[in-house]
């Protein structure tokens, strides 16, 4: 592909991304490339706002690393590898595979069965339809970006001159359709730009981040639920894939052997074995997707397990909060005020459970400088700018 002026402007241009840049990225048809460009665009927005508010984290700062993590689900990289590994290490799944191969011993040559484990795992990973989880993640990634990143770009371009006019364009009412929280948040970002007292600025930024986070997570509820429920594994689809891989011969021979398994009454043990394997694989696949969605990769290779309590500390400026509106919001989203105990999310599909973790995450890491680092190398950005899928770890 040739480099377009839109690509250059959206990825490498000076200054913050414009509304037109955000719209152009959101319209990209390839979800993999679009996610990478979304992640990089969040970084540029994050740095632009941080430059105006004292250098601490804003909502876009955290969105960079969340979007980068979502990219792995969209590309189906780690989930497929982890599921394959779990199928090998799980005693229940191993037993289900052995039962299946035993049920096929009369239809499949012994030399094929002796080396069939890898083929079975490959069929299970394909039947798990991890692409459905990836599609749901891609929809959520786009849904949030085309709304919230667009408003950040508009805010950086317009709000310095007329913050009231900026807010008037946002819809009144509660999320998911209303944008009350966005309007309030950008007003606080605007105040933070001119705040002289560092503690006042810190609390304004935390409150703005939380308000956008609550709007975002409310909007994402359908996509998060869909991603977590995606691995269904239809036993008939799994059976078809397995027999295509394991039965010897050309297409006609395979068809005859499958007919024999069905017509001569040998299908029942095969079907029962496939259903047992499908049940085990479904449980493992949902565990893989859940654990992947509940992991957040941060700079330097650090991984946050969202099912564990945060081990960080509140920074000094946010250790004791005083802003009444911030305290009121925390009362609704953080049941363990001023404590990191029980921050672990038990059910990522549960909005209050997510927001409890997110509230403490935003508070603990508000001044973590490396969160403002680029998510990709200059070479990877150059590849994206040129319309190529970057190489290396993404």
N, C-alpha and C positions, 0 to 999 in steps of 0.2 A: 504494500500500500504506500502511496505517496503522502508526504506530510501536508496537511491542510492548514490554512491560516487559523481555523478554529482550534485545531489540535495544539498548535504552538501557543495560541493565546490562552487556552484553558490550562495548559500544563506548565509552560515555561515563561509566560509573560510576566512583566514586572507588576508590582502592586497586587492587591487582592483580586480574586476572581470576580467577574461581573455577573449580573443576573443572566446575561446572554450566555456566558460561559457555563453556568450551572445548567441552563436549559439545554445547551448543546450536549453536555455530558449525559444528562438524564435521557436524552433521545438516542443514545448509542444502542444499537440493536444487540450487541454481544454482551451478555451478562457478566462474563469473566473480565473482559476489558473494561466494561463500565464500572464494575466494582473497584478495579485498580485505580481508575481515574477518579472515582468518588473519594476513595481513601486519600489520594494525593490532594484533591481539591479541599477536603476537610483540613488537611495540614496547612495549606496556604491561608485558609480562612482563620484557622486557629492562631497562626503566627501574626496575622494582620491585626486581629483583635487584641492579642496579648501585648503587642507593641503599643497599643493605646490605653491599656489598663494596668500597666505595671509589670507585665511579664508572667503573671500566674495563669493557671489553667482556666479555660472556658469550656463550654459544652462541646465545641468542635474539637478541642484537644482530646477529650475522651472518645469522641466519635471516630477519630483517626484509627485508634487501636481496636475499637469494637468492629469497625468496618473491615480492617485488615484481617481480624479473626474470622468474620463472616465469610470473607473471600475463600478461606480454606473449605468451608462447607459448600459454597457455590461451585468450587472446582472439584469437590469430592475427593480431595487429596487424602488428608489424614483419616477421615471416617472409614474409607474403604480399607486402608492399611490396618487400622485398629480392629475392624470387624474381622478381617482375615486372621489376625493374630488371636483374637478372642475365640474364634472357631477352633483353633488349634489347642488353646490352653484350657478351654472349658470342658470338664469331665462329662457334663450332660450332653454338650454338642458332640463331643467325640463318640460317646455311646450311641447317639442318634445316627451319626455317619456310619459307624460299624454295623448297626442294624440294617441300614439301607443297603450297604454293600453286600451284606449277608443275604438279603431278600433278592438281590440281583444275581446271585452266584450261578443260577442255571441259564441266565440269558446273556451274561457278559463273560468273556474269556478270563481265566484266572490271571493271566499276565497283565490284563487291563486293570482288574480289580486291585492287584498288588500295588499299583501306582496311581490309584484313582483319588486319593485324598485331596490332592491339589485341585483336580478338576471339580470335585464336589464343592470345595470352598469357593472356587471361582464362580460356579453356578449360583451358590447362595448369595454371594456379594452382589451379583448381577440382579438376582430376583428381589433383593432387599429394597431396590428402587431408592437408593440414597439420592438419586437425582431429584426425587420429589421434595426431599428436605432441602436440597440445594435450590430448587426453584422457589420454594417458600421463602428461603433466606434472601434470595435475589429480589423477590417482590418487596420484602420488608426494607432491604437496603435502599432500593429505588424510592419507595414510598416516603421514607423519612428524608432522604436527600433532596428530592424534588420539591418538598415543602420547606423544610427547615433550613437547608443550605441556601436555598433561594432567598429566604428572608435575611440570613446573615449577610449575603452579598448585597442585598438591597439596603440593609442597615448600614453597612460600611460605606456605601455610596451616598446615602441620603440623610441619615439620622443626625449627623453632626449639625446640619443646618435646620432641620425641622423634625424633631423626634415625635411631636404630637401628630404631624401629618403622616409620618411613617406608621405610627400605631393605629391611626384611623383606617388604614387599608386592611387591617387584620380583623377577622370575623369575631364578633362577640360570642360569648357562650363557652360551655365546657367542652373538653375533648371527648370523643375523637373528632367531631366536626368543628366545634368552636375553637378559637385561638386565644382565649383570654390569658392563658398562662404565657403564651408567646409575647403578647402585648406587654404584660407586666415585666417579663424577663428582659426584654430589650430596653425598656425604660430604666431598669436597674443597671444594665450594662452602660447606658448613656450616663447615668449618675456616677458610675465607677470611673469613667474616663476623667472626670474632673474632681473626684474625691481627693482631699489632701490627707486625711487621716488614714493610715494604712489599714487599721482594723475595720473602719467603716467600709473601705473599698473591698477588703477580703470578704466581709459578710454580704455585701451587695453581690459580689461575683458568685459566691456559693448559693445564695438565694436564686439568682438568675439561672445558674446551672441546674439546680433542682427543679425549677419550674419548667424549663425546657425538657429536662429528663422525664418529668411526670407526663407532659404532653406527648413526648415521643413514645414512651412505653405504653401509654393508653392506645395510641394509634397502632402500635405494633402487635397488640394482643392477638388478632386473628392469624397473623403470619407466624408468630412464635408457637401458637397452639398447633398450627398446621405442620410446621417443621418437626415438632416433637412427636406428632402422631403419624408421620409419613411412612416409616417402615412397616408395611402391612404383610408382605410376602404371601402371595397367593400360592397355595400348595400345587395347584394345577400348572401354574407358570413354572414353579420350581421343578416339578416333575418333568415337564417338557424340556427344560434346559438340561437337566441331568441326563435324560435318556438320549438327547442329541449328542452330548459329550461322551457318554459311556458306551452306547451301543455301537458295535463295530459295523463296518460295511458302508456301501454307498447309500444314497437316499432311498432307493427302493428296498434294499436289505434292511435299513433301519426301520422303514415303515412296516415291513413284514414282521420283524422282531417285536415291534411295539404292539402290533395286532395280536401276536402270540401271547404277549404278557396280558393283554386285555381279554381276548376271547377264551383262552384256555384256563381262565380262572386264576392266573398268577398275579393279577393286578392287585388284589386285596392286600397281600403283605407289602407290596411295593408302595401302594397308596398310604397304608398305615405308617410305614417307615418315613415316607416323605412328609406326611402331616406332622409326625413327631419332630422331624428335623426342622420343619418350617416353624413350629412353635418355639423351639429352642433358638433358632436364628432370629425370629422376630423379637424375642426378649433381648437378645444380645444387641441387635441393630438399634432398638430404641434406647438401650443403655448407651451405646456409642454416640448416637445423635445428641442425647441429653447431656452426656459428659462433655461433648464437644461444644455445645452451645453454652455450657456452664464453665467454660475455660476462657480466660482472656490473656492473650500474649502481650506483654509490655516490652519496652526497650531493654536491650541487653540480654534477651533470652528468658526473662522472668515470666513465669506462668502463674496467674492467679486462678485458683480453684474456687469457683463461686459457691461451692457446697461446703467450704470451710470458712470459719471466722477470719476476718481480716487481721493480719498480724502487725499492721502499721500503727502509727500514732497520729493523733491530731496535731497539726502544726500549731505553734504558739499563738498565732493570731486567731486561730479558730478553736482553741482549747475551751474557752468559755465564751459562749455566744450571748449577745445582748439585743440584737435587732428583733423587735417584737414580731414582725411579719415572718422572719426566718424561723423564729422559735415556734410560731403558730403552724407553719408548714411542716416543720420537723415533728411536731406533735401528731400529725396525720400520717407521716410516712416512716417514722423511726420510733418503734415501740421501746427501744432501749436507749433513751436519750443520754448523750455524753458517755456512751460505753460501746465497745466493739463486741461485747458478748452477744451471742446469738445473731450475729450479722449473717451467718451462713444461710444461703437460700436453699430451702428444702425442695421446693417445687417451682422451677423456673417459669412454668406456665401461669403461676399465680402472681398477679400484678402487685399486691401489697408485699409479697415475699421478695420480688425483684427490687422494688423501690427501697426496701429496708437496706439491702446490700448496696444499691447504687448511691443512696444518700451518704452512707459512711465512706464509700469509695471516693466520691467527689470531695468530701471533707478531708480525708486523710491525705490525698494526693494532690491537693490544690496547688502546692508549691513544688511539686516534683519536676525539676528542670528538664530531665531527659524526655518527658512526655511531649515536649515541643520539638524534639528531634525529627528529622524526616523519616517517614516509614519505608522509603525506598532509596536505593543508591542513585547517584547521578546517572549512572549507566542505565539503570532500569527506567528512570524518568525519561531519558533520551529515547529509549526504545518505545515507550508509550507515546511520546511526542511524534515519533515517526510512524506510528500506527502498527508497531510490532508488539507481540506478547513478550514481555521481558523474560530473560533467563535468570537462573539463580533462585534462591529461596524467597518466596513472596509472602 
